[in-house]
Each structure stands twice: as structure tokens, then as C-alpha cells.
Amino acid sequence: MASARCAYCDATLQPNTMYCLECGQLIPQEPARPPVPAQFARPATPAAEAPAPSVPQPSSRIEPVPLPGTLPWQQRPAASADAPASAPAQPQAAAQPVERVELAFSTGQRVIVGGSAVIGRKPADTALAMGVQAIEVADDTRSVSRVHLFLDVADGVITVGDAGSSNGSGVERDGAVAQLESAGTRVEVVPGDTVWVGDISFAIRAA
């Protein structure tokens, strides 16, 4: 808006007049202020602002990271006193290499083995095909399979292995019986051990 009086002749000016009617001079105008962009405008401050919600601060305590193998599902259960051992204890080395052994069966049968043998209720065909000794076990309860156990005496070491029997095999040593894997890895035995085939057992003795 222009001033109310002329700056040159002090005459009274009419509103919105650009020239003085008395002296004819141009009346200087006040520059209009451009509007402030919306993104720079200050928001109106409300009369009463609600308090800002409190933000929980993160805890400075760092939880320990469990080490590998210490998680609950990675722990191996303690061996039960009643559970059979999974494998027989490592046999002590014999004083001299064993070349032949005697198998003393619980049925009273005695057999000498000096190489490889197949033990079972009807092992003849399998033994013939393998070219090894057949040891037929009399078993009225039929707990012994037709081909139940393999036995080898070689290089002074005696080994036995289950032949995939129905009722399983085991090695008894120091009063503990360890089950053999069905058709699994051969296990070394020594004179003094007892081997179970179904419900029948035989003691291994040096011959």
C-alpha cells in the first residue's frame, strides 16, 4: 500500500494512487512479499500438545551365544545301565597269533575252525558257494537262521559278522553283551569271548 502523504510535496494522497496529483511524482510502492512455499512454512503450534510416547531403550546386556554342540538337541543321552552296549570293548592283543580255534556250543557241539566258516541251521549251500567250512547248528526252537553268522580266522585275528539273521547275533565279553549289526561290519573277537546266534551260544577257545 502507498504512503498516505507524498514524499515530495507532502500532499495528501488518494488510496492506491501511483502519482501525486499535486506534484505529479511517482509514488514509491512497498514491494509485496511473495508467499512462503508450503514445505518451508512453519506449522501452527497447537495450544496443548500430547506428550510423545516413550520409546523403550534397547538393553545394553548381551546374551551369550551358545557354542556348537551345546544345544539341548545336540546332547547325547547318557547311556543307560540296562541298555546293551553298541559295540564290544576293544579286545586285548593275544600273546601269540591264533591259527585255529575251537567253538564250544551250548548244545554240547564242538567244532575246530582254521579258516573261514558259515554258521547256521542250514549253511551248507552258502558255504559251498563261498568255498568255506559249514557249521550246522542243531536248533529245535529255530531261533538260528539258515545262514546266521560268518566267522574268519586269518592272520592270527578272529572276526565274526552277522549274516542278516532274523534273531540277531551278539558278542559277550566280561558279562556284557554287544549286539552285532545285521549284515554289518565284522567285529574282532578273542579266545574267551562268547558269541550268541539266536538263543544258542558258543565259546571261543584256542585250539
C-alpha positions as CSV (number, residue, x, y, z in Angstrom):
1,M,0.0,0.0,0.0
2,A,1.3,3.5,-0.8
3,S,2.0,6.0,1.9
4,A,-0.7,8.4,3.0
5,R,1.3,11.6,2.1
6,C,3.6,12.5,-0.9
7,A,7.2,12.2,-0.1
8,Y,8.0,15.2,-2.4
9,C,5.3,17.8,-1.7
10,D,3.6,16.4,1.4
11,A,0.3,16.4,-0.3
12,T,-2.4,14.0,0.8
13,L,-2.5,11.0,-1.4
14,Q,-5.6,9.0,-2.5
15,P,-5.6,5.3,-1.8
16,N,-3.9,3.1,-4.4
17,T,-2.6,6.2,-6.3
18,M,0.6,5.8,-8.3
19,Y,1.2,9.5,-9.0
20,C,0.8,12.6,-6.7
21,L,-2.0,14.8,-8.0
22,E,-0.2,17.9,-6.7
23,C,3.4,17.4,-8.0
24,G,3.0,14.5,-10.4
25,Q,5.8,12.5,-8.9
26,L,5.7,8.7,-8.9
27,I,4.7,7.4,-5.6
28,P,7.1,4.5,-4.4
29,Q,5.1,1.3,-3.7
30,E,6.0,-1.2,-0.9
31,P,7.2,-4.5,-2.5
32,A,4.8,-7.3,-1.9
33,R,6.3,-10.3,-0.1
34,P,6.0,-13.5,-2.1
35,P,4.2,-16.3,-0.3
36,V,6.3,-18.8,1.6
37,P,6.4,-22.3,0.0
38,A,4.3,-24.9,1.9
39,Q,7.4,-27.1,2.6
40,F,9.1,-24.3,4.3
41,A,6.1,-22.9,6.2
42,R,6.2,-23.3,10.0
43,P,3.3,-25.5,11.3
44,A,1.0,-23.9,13.7
45,T,1.8,-24.8,17.3
46,P,-1.3,-26.3,19.0
47,A,-2.3,-25.0,22.3
48,A,-1.7,-28.2,24.1
49,E,0.4,-31.0,22.7
50,A,0.1,-34.6,23.8
51,P,3.2,-36.0,25.4
52,A,5.3,-38.0,23.0
53,P,5.1,-41.8,23.7
54,S,8.1,-43.1,25.5
55,V,10.3,-45.4,23.3
56,P,11.9,-48.3,25.2
57,Q,15.6,-48.1,25.1
58,P,17.5,-51.3,23.9
59,S,19.1,-53.2,26.7
60,S,22.8,-53.0,26.9
61,R,23.0,-56.6,28.2
62,I,24.3,-59.0,25.5
63,E,23.0,-62.6,25.8
64,P,25.7,-65.2,25.4
65,V,25.6,-67.2,22.1
66,P,25.5,-71.0,22.7
67,L,28.6,-72.8,21.4
68,P,28.2,-75.5,18.8
69,G,27.3,-78.9,20.3
70,T,25.8,-77.4,23.5
71,L,22.2,-77.0,22.4
72,P,19.7,-79.4,24.0
73,W,19.0,-81.4,20.9
74,Q,22.8,-81.8,20.3
75,Q,23.4,-83.5,23.6
76,R,23.9,-87.3,23.6
77,P,21.7,-89.1,26.1
78,A,23.6,-90.8,28.9
79,A,24.0,-94.5,28.4
80,S,21.5,-96.5,30.5
81,A,22.9,-99.1,32.7
82,D,20.2,-101.6,31.4
83,A,20.8,-100.8,27.7
84,P,23.2,-103.2,25.8
85,A,26.5,-101.8,24.6
86,S,26.5,-100.9,20.9
87,A,29.9,-102.5,20.3
88,P,32.2,-104.8,22.4
89,A,35.2,-103.3,24.1
90,Q,38.4,-103.4,22.1
91,P,40.0,-106.9,22.7
92,Q,43.4,-107.1,24.1
93,A,46.1,-108.4,21.8
94,A,46.7,-112.2,22.1
95,A,50.0,-113.3,23.4
96,Q,50.6,-115.2,20.1
97,P,48.7,-115.2,16.8
98,V,45.7,-117.6,16.7
99,E,45.8,-120.1,13.8
100,R,42.9,-122.3,14.9
101,V,40.0,-122.0,17.4
102,E,37.5,-124.4,19.0
103,L,33.9,-123.4,19.1
104,A,32.2,-124.9,22.2
105,F,28.4,-124.7,21.6
106,S,25.9,-124.5,24.4
107,T,24.3,-127.6,22.8
108,G,27.4,-129.7,23.5
109,Q,28.7,-129.5,20.0
110,R,32.5,-128.9,19.4
111,V,33.9,-127.7,16.2
112,I,37.5,-126.8,15.1
113,V,37.9,-123.9,12.7
114,G,41.2,-123.0,11.0
115,G,40.0,-120.5,8.3
116,S,36.6,-119.2,7.3
117,A,33.2,-120.7,8.2
118,V,29.5,-120.1,7.9
119,I,27.4,-120.9,11.0
120,G,23.7,-121.6,10.8
121,R,20.8,-124.1,10.8
122,K,21.3,-125.0,7.1
123,P,24.5,-123.3,5.9
124,A,25.8,-125.9,3.5
125,D,24.8,-124.3,0.2
126,T,26.1,-120.9,1.1
127,A,29.4,-122.4,2.5
128,L,29.8,-124.4,-0.7
129,A,29.3,-121.3,-2.9
130,M,31.9,-119.4,-0.8
131,G,34.3,-122.3,-0.5
132,V,34.4,-122.2,3.3
133,Q,33.6,-124.5,6.2
134,A,29.9,-125.1,7.0
135,I,29.0,-125.4,10.7
136,E,25.4,-126.7,11.1
137,V,23.8,-125.9,14.4
138,A,21.0,-128.1,15.8
139,D,18.2,-125.8,17.0
140,D,14.8,-127.1,17.7
141,T,13.5,-123.6,18.6
142,R,14.5,-122.3,15.1
143,S,16.0,-119.2,16.7
144,V,19.1,-119.7,14.5
145,S,18.7,-118.7,10.9
146,R,19.7,-121.0,8.0
147,V,22.7,-118.7,7.4
148,H,23.3,-116.9,10.7
149,L,27.0,-115.9,11.2
150,F,30.3,-115.6,9.4
151,L,33.5,-116.4,11.2
152,D,37.0,-116.0,10.0
153,V,40.4,-116.9,11.4
154,A,43.1,-115.2,9.3
155,D,46.5,-113.6,10.0
156,G,46.1,-114.5,13.7
157,V,42.9,-112.5,14.1
158,I,39.4,-113.8,14.7
159,T,36.4,-111.9,13.3
160,V,32.7,-112.5,13.3
161,G,29.8,-110.8,11.5
162,D,26.1,-111.3,11.4
163,A,24.8,-112.7,8.0
164,G,21.5,-110.8,8.1
165,S,19.9,-113.2,10.6
166,S,16.3,-112.9,11.8
167,N,17.0,-113.0,15.6
168,G,20.4,-111.2,15.6
169,S,23.9,-112.0,16.9
170,G,25.9,-110.7,19.8
171,V,29.3,-110.9,21.5
172,E,29.6,-111.4,25.2
173,R,32.7,-110.1,27.0
174,D,33.2,-109.6,30.7
175,G,29.5,-110.2,31.3
176,A,28.3,-107.5,28.8
177,V,26.6,-108.5,25.5
178,A,27.0,-106.2,22.5
179,Q,24.7,-106.7,19.6
180,L,26.2,-107.1,16.1
181,E,24.9,-105.1,13.2
182,S,22.6,-107.1,10.9
183,A,24.7,-108.0,7.9
184,G,27.1,-105.3,9.1
185,T,30.8,-104.8,9.8
186,R,32.9,-107.7,11.1
187,V,33.9,-107.5,14.7
188,E,37.2,-108.8,16.2
189,V,36.9,-111.4,19.0
190,V,39.4,-113.3,21.1
191,P,39.6,-116.6,22.9
192,G,37.4,-116.3,26.0
193,D,34.6,-114.4,24.3
194,T,31.1,-115.9,23.9
195,V,29.2,-115.4,20.6
196,W,25.4,-115.7,20.5
197,V,23.4,-116.8,17.5
198,G,19.7,-116.6,18.3
199,D,19.2,-118.5,21.6
200,I,22.3,-120.6,21.2
201,S,25.9,-119.5,22.1
202,F,29.4,-120.8,21.6
203,A,32.6,-120.0,23.5
204,I,35.7,-119.3,21.5
205,R,38.8,-121.3,22.7
206,A,42.3,-121.5,21.3
207,A,42.8,-124.9,19.7
